[in-house]
Amino acid sequence: MCGLAGICDTSGNNISGETIIRAMAVQRDRGNGLGAGYAGYGIYPDFAEHYCFHMMFDSQDAKEEADLFFDRLFKVDRSEPIPTQKTPGIDAGPLLWRYFVKVDPLTLEQACVSEEDYVVDAVMAINTTISGAFVASSGKNMGVFKGVGFPEEIGHFYRLDEYEGHTWTAHNRFPTNTPGWWGGAHPFSLLDFSIVHNGELSSYGINARYVEQFGYHCTMGTDTEVVAYLFDKMMRKDGLTSLQACQALAAPLWSEIDDMDDEERAYFTHLRKKYSSAMLNGPFAIILGTNEGFVAFNDRIKLRPLVAAQKGSVVYVASEESSIREVCDLPDKVWTPRAGEAVVARLQSAPACKVEVA
């Protein structure tokens, strides 16, 4: 089940959050009201150089402890509730707050780590040491908005129609192995990486042990969380492109690699050997959002649906074609990506200034 959608205007023009709400409302029956969420990029232009922490707190005590934590580790330029509104179908959830922060250069010099690693360490510390506090997102000029409810309810609750961004991803949850709760809804995020996922990863155990070797802490017990950390490790730390990361996570079968030419065979053999513990097994469709756009891909035998479309500079992906046509009447192109094939929508202002279809 589960429903996914992603929209990116590769020209960098903004799209209203109302558009992604409409795309997800069509997929209401792919969830059961126990979780939905959105990630928007380019939504905080006035704070584009700040890390924005979207937080969930179970209590005022947890927030007060987090306030002290942020004041100690960062320069906090703005701290405020995340705007919401009363919405039918949405019950009282956690205390929702956002902090716009910067890292002091002197503090960073003393810490002897990169700025991104400093922020990641802070996320891991909050999630493991402050009881009742959870980081929903921590990137620049982006934010994750999620909770318990159907997608159109969550979108209106967070007033997403008041936001504009160049890229949006979204999820409608049908939980099977973990409870429906606010922090457990998708997307899962770290820095500007965010993941929405339809499926179930039987490789979660080995994937979690792999990322935990590099300082990540899987505190949620869910496979989607570990995918966010895998992309951070492979792209930010190892320098892979989004396409290469997808090729490693959903690598071809050995029988397919054997039939490749020498160059391709050497490339995929290297990926499979180096990232053997990172490979994702089981049925899945995944959309990764970043400040450069999104990438979407399926498992090796396409056990979960994924449709893509393009109209002009705008690229769409979704679990159902009807979701795309709800917001795009006459697309220039509609296609169904093959198993393991990645669809990459990248801003023209970013490296590789075009839409790549691998």
N, C-alpha and C positions, 0 to 999 in steps of 0.2 A: 504494500500500500504506500502510504506517504506521498505527498505531492511536492514537486520542486518547480521553481521558475527562476530565470535570470534574464535581466535586460541590461544591455550596455550600449550607449551611444558612443561609438568609437571616435566621433568628432570632438567629444568632450562637452557637448551640449547637455543641459540638465533635463532630467525626466522627473515629473512629479511622483511623489510616493503614492498618490492615488492610483497611478497606472499599475504598479505592482500589486496593490490590493485587489484591483479588478481581475488581474491575471490569476491570483490565488483563489478568489471567491468562486471561480468556475470549478476549482478542484476541491471544494468543500468535502465531498464524499470520500476523498482519499485520506481523510483524517477522522478522528473521533472526538474532537474538542479537548483533547488532553495536552495540546501543545502546538504552537505555531510561532513563527518569528521571521524577522527581516534583517538584512544588513544593507546599509546605504553608504555610498562612497561619494565624496565631494559635498557632503551635507553640512559641513561646518567651515565655510570659506573664511569667516572672520577669525577662526582659530586653526587655520590650516597647518601651522607649524607646531601645534600643541598635541601631545598625546591626550586623547580623551578616554578616560576610564568610565565606562558604564557599569554601575555597581548595583547589586541586589543585597539588601540587608534583612536579616530575620528580626532584628531588634534595634532599638536606639543605642543600646550599649555597643553593639557591633559597629554601628556607624561611628560612634565617638572614638572607638579604638582605631578605626580606619582613618578618621580625620587626623589623628596623631601620627599615624604611619605615613600618610601622604605629606604632611607638614615636615616630617623628618627627612624623607627621601627626595622630595621634589619641591619645585617652586610652583605653588598652586595659584594660578591667576583667576580661576573662577570655580566655584563650587555651588551647585544648585540642584534642586529636584529635577528629574527628567519630566518634561511636560506630559501629562496624561489627562484623560477626561472620563467621566462615568460612562460606561458602555454596557448595554444589556448583554448578558452572557459572561461578563468578566467579574469574578468575585475579587474580594480584597486579596492582594498578593503581598509580596515583600515591599519594603521601603526601597524606592528606586531613586538613584542619585547619580550625578555625573560630575567628574572633576576634569578640568582642563589644566594640564600641567606641563612643565618643561623640566629638563634635567640640568642642574647647575654644572657648568664645565669643570669647576674645581672639584666638586663631588665626584664627577665622572673620572677625573684624573686620579683621584685618590683610590677609586674602586678598581682601576686598571682593567676595565672591560669596555666593550663597545657600548654605545648608547642603547642600541637595541637589546643587547644582552642584559644591560642594567634594568630595562623595563621588564623584560621577560622574568628576570629574577624577582622583581617586585610582584609580578602577577602570581608566580609560584608561591611566594611568601604569604601573600594575602590568602590565597586559597587553602594553604596548609596550616597557617598559624592563627588566623583571626576567625574564631568560631562565629558562624552566622553571617559571614561575608563571602560574596562570590563575585568575581570579575566576569562580566558578560562580554566586554570588549575593551581593547586597550590600544587601538591604533590611532594614527593621525588622520584627521578629516574624514572620519567614518564612525559608525556606531551600529551596535546590534540592539534590536528591540524584540523581545520575546517574552512569552508567558503561556499560561494555561488558557486555552480557548481556541476557537476556530480562527483561521487566518484573517478573515475580514474583521472579526471582532478585535483581534490583537492590533491590526493596523489602525483601526479607528480609535482604539484605546490610547495608543501612542501618538495620535494626531499626525500620522505620517503624510497626510495630504498637505501639511504645512511645510514639508521638507522637499528639497529638490536635490538630485544627485545624478552623476553620469552613469553610475552602475548600481543596480539593485539585485539582490538575490533573496529568495524566500522559501519557506518550508511549511508544510502542513503535516503534523505528526500523527502517526498511528502507532503508539508505543506497544511493544510486545514483551520485552525482557526487562525494562526499567520503568519506574513509576512516572506518571505524568505530573511534573512539578515545574515551577517557573525556571529554575536553573537548568533543568534537563531538556528544555525545548531547544530546537535548533534556531539559528546557527550557533556553532561553537567557534570561538575566535581566539587568536593570539596575534598581537600587533595588528597589522592590517590584513592578515589572513583570516578568512571566515569560511566555514564549511557547512553546507546543507547536504543531507545524505538520505537516500531512500534505499534501504536494504539491511543486511545483517552480515557483519564480518566475523567469520569463524576464526580469523587470524588475530583477533584482538589481543590475546594473551602474548603471543610472540611480538606483535607490533608494539605493545605497551612496554615489554621488557627492553626492546630495542631503543625506544626513545628515552627511557629512564636512565640508560647509560650516559646520556648527554645532558642530564640535569633537569629534564622535564618530569613533572609529577602528575600522574593520571589519577585525579581525585574523584572523578565523576562515575567511574565504572561503566562508561559507555564507549562504544567503538568510534563514534563520531569525534569525540574529543581527541583521540589519538591521531586521527587523520590530520587535524589542524596542526598538531605538533610535528608530524611527518613532513608536511609541506614546509614548515618553518625550518626544519633541519635541512631538508634537501635543497631548498631554493635559497634561503638567506645564508645559511652556514656553508653549504657545499657548493653553492653557485650554479645549480642547475636551472635551466629555464623551466617555465611551467609545463611546456610540452615534454621535456625530458623527464620531469618528475612524474608526470602521468604515465609515460612509457615505462618507468621503473616500477610504479605502484601497480600497474595493470600490464605487466610485461607479457609478451607472446609466450605461448606454450613452447616447450623445448622442441616438440615435433615441428612446429612452425619455424623456429629458428634454424633448425637443420636444413630447411629447404631454401633459406635465404642465400643471397650472394655473399662473397667473402667479407665485404665491408660491413654490410648489415649484420651478418652473423657475429662478427667480432664485437660490434657495438652493443647488441642486445645480450650477448653472452657476458660482457663486462657489467652491464646494468643488473642482470639477474644475479651475478655472483656478488657484486658489491652491496646490493640492497636486498639480498635474499630474505632478511628478517623484516624488511619494510613492506614487502609485497602484500597486497590486499587479496584475501581469499574470501569467497562467498559472493552472493548476489549484491550488486550495488549500482546506483547512479549517484554521482557526486558533482556538485558545483562548488568550485573554489572562487571566492571573491577576493579581489585585491584592489589597491588604488590604481592599478593599471588596467582593470577590466575583470573578466572572469575566464575560467576554463572549466569545461564540463566533460565528463567521460563516464563510460560504463565499465562493468567487469568484462572479462575476456570472452564470455559467451552470451553476454547481453541478457541477463536474467531480470533486469529492471528496465522500464521504458524510458526513453529520452528522445525528444524531437527538437530539431533546430530550425531556425528561419532567419532570414535577413531581409531588411528593407532599407535601401540606402545605406546610411552609416550605422544603423541600429541592428544589433544582433540579439536574437532571442533563443532561449532554450527552455524546455518545460517537460513535465511528465506526459502532458497531453497536448496535441495540436490545438484543441479547442481553447486552451488557455492562451496560446499565442494569438489566435485569431480574434479573441475577445478584445485585444488591445492593438491589433495590427490587421486591418481589413484585407489588404491585398499585398502580402509579402512578395518580394521579388523572387525569393527562393525558399523552398521548404525541403528539408531532407531528414532522414533518420540516420544518425551516426552509426557506423558499424561497431561491433564489439571491440572494446579497447581503444576506439578512435576518439581522440580529443578534439573538441571544438574550442578554439581560443579566440576570444574577443578582446582586443588590446587597443587602448587609446592611441590615436594617431600621434599624440605628443610623447608617447613612451617609445622605448627602443622597439625595433621591428614594427614600424608604423603601419600596420595593416591587420586585417582579420586573417588569422591563420586557421586553416582546416587541415589537421594532420591526417 
